[in-house]
Amino acid sequence: MTPRTPPRTARAYWLTAPGQGEIRRVPLPEPGEGDVVVRTLYSGVSRGTETLVFRGGVPASQHTAMRAPFQDGDFPAPVKYGYLNVGRVEAGPAGLLGRTVFCLYPHQTRYVVPARAVTPVPDSVPAARAVLAGTVETAVNALWDAAPLVGDRIAVVGGGMVGASVAALLARFPGVRIQLVDADPGRAALAEALGVAFAVPGDALDDCDLVVHASATEEGLTRSLELLGPEGTVLELSWYGDRKVSLPLGEAFHSGRLVVRGSQVGAVAPARRSRRTFGDRLALALDLLADPALDALVSGESTFDDLPRDMARIASGELPGLCHRVVYGDDG
């Protein structure tokens, strides 16, 4: 394949102020030795985190921890934010030229990054599905933290992107009793597509060894504790941003020796930290995306040009659902 001369500029989505975004023309740096130029095919809106960023809800104490790898600007705004990007390499090392790759890059039509920052998408994974890699990577890390055992009774409370990804991976564990629990009865269809049982919170099975909480609500966290059996663990994946939540530590919390444990994708889980790199974890997530059942996690699409309008609709709940996929043209 003959490499094309990359353009000198690209278009990028910027949050200009809390609740307001626009597409800006941005310069592209000259590629250096070992860099790649990537033309974006798809990006994904990570609904929970990007909605929090969109409304300016990242606490000042977390501005550094919440930075995306290739973020420009600072919280609350102006900022270029995002981390679910799939594109095709237009220039760079011969082994990557023409390959479809995943990168933790914001919503931008083209970009230049070091070749080590991209991960090739396996031939078994369609590019459109590969936007889920960052979310499935979060689920992999959560399960490294949770360390479920054969035959465990498990509930996943919260059927959003992260919770549904965790449930989908747990469906592959032998002998587990797994339920996806969500206040929206409409999520039953999602659970069926992923091959797991579904329940609304009041009907969920209790006596769980493990509950993974991903609803980002106080009610969901409370119900998660209620579903535990003695010495069970709630693995907390929700990101609350600047909101405060109450945790009920009465009733069976002490007598049952219950555990609430946090998990976050910003570091490799301690159980695998000495033996797995960030790259290993992401490559595993991409391999797992060969399963077509995971297409159920994509619930809507926009063109890149419509992203300023539709990001506001996502944040308001007018566009409900899970992963919102952004489709790019070839105009740069």
Residue, then its C-alpha position, 0 to 999 in steps of 0.5 A: m500500500t502506498p502511503r498517502t500524504p497526510p493532511r496538515t489539519a483535522r477536525a476535533y470535538w471540543l467542550t467549550a463550556p459545561g453543556q456546550g460543545e463545537i467542532r474545531r479545526v486543529p493543526l496536526p503535528e508533523p509525524g516523527e519516526g515511530d509515529v502513526v497518522v490515523r484516520t478515524l472511522y468510529s469513536g464511541v461516547s462513554r456515556g457515564t464519564e463523558t456526560l459527567v465531563f460534559r456537565g462540568g461535574v469532574p471534582a477539582s480533586q480529580h482533575t489529574a486522575m481523570r485526564a484522558p491519555f490524549q486530552d487537550g485543555d483542562f477541566p471543566a473547559p475548554v477541553k478535548y476529551g474522549y478515549l474510544n477511537v477506532g481508525r485506519v493507519e494512513a502513515g507510519p511503520a510498515g507493520l501498521l500501515g493500512r491496519t485498523v487500530f484502537c486508540l485512547y484518543p478523543h473525537q477527532t477526524r485524524y490524529v498523530v500518536p506514537a505507534r505504541a499508543v495504538t493496538p491493532v484490531p483483530d481481523s475477527v472484530p469489526a471496526a464498528r464493534a471495536v469502539l467498545a474496547g475501552t469499556v470491555e477493558t474496564a470489565v476485564n480489570a473489574l473481574w481481575d479485581a473481583a476474582p469470581l470463582v466457579g459456581d459463584r452467585i453473582a449480580v451486576v447492578g446497573g445495566g449500562m455500558v460497564g455493567a452490561s460488559v461485566a455481565a457479558l464476560l461473567a456469562r462465560f464463567p462456568g457454573v455461575r448464577i448471574q443476574l443483570v439487575d436494573a430499574d429499567p425493565g427494558r434492559a431485559a432485552l439487553a440481558e437476553a442478547l448477552g445470554v444472562a438472566f435479568a431482574v428489576p431490583g425488587d425481584a433480584l436473587d439474594d445470597c450473592d457471593l459477589v455484586v458488581h455495582a455500576s448504576a452510579t446511584e445511591e439506591g443501586l449501591t444500597r440494593s447491592l449490599e442487600l443482595l450479598g450473602p455473609e462475607g460477600t463483596v460489592l465491587e464498586l465500579s460507579w463514578y459519582g464525580d462531584r455527587k455525594v452518596s450515603l452508604p448504609l453500614g447498619e443492619a447486616f453490614h458488620s455481622g455479615r462481614l460485608v466488603v465494599r471495594g473500589s475498582q478503577v481502570g486507571a491502574v491494572a488490578p493488583a492481582r495481575r499488575s506484576r504480569r500484565t501491562f496496559g497493552d496486554r489488558l487492552a489486547l485481551a479486551l479486543d480479542l473478547l470483542a470477537d463475540p457478536a453478542l456484544d453488538a447489543l451494547v451499541s444503542g445509537e449512532s451519530t455522524f461526527d458533524d452532529l456530535p455537538r448537538d447529540m452530545a447534549r441530547i445524550a447528557s440530557g437523556e433524550l438519547p438514552g441507551l448504552c454506547h453511542r457510536v460516532v461515524y466519520g466520513d473521509d473529509g478530514 
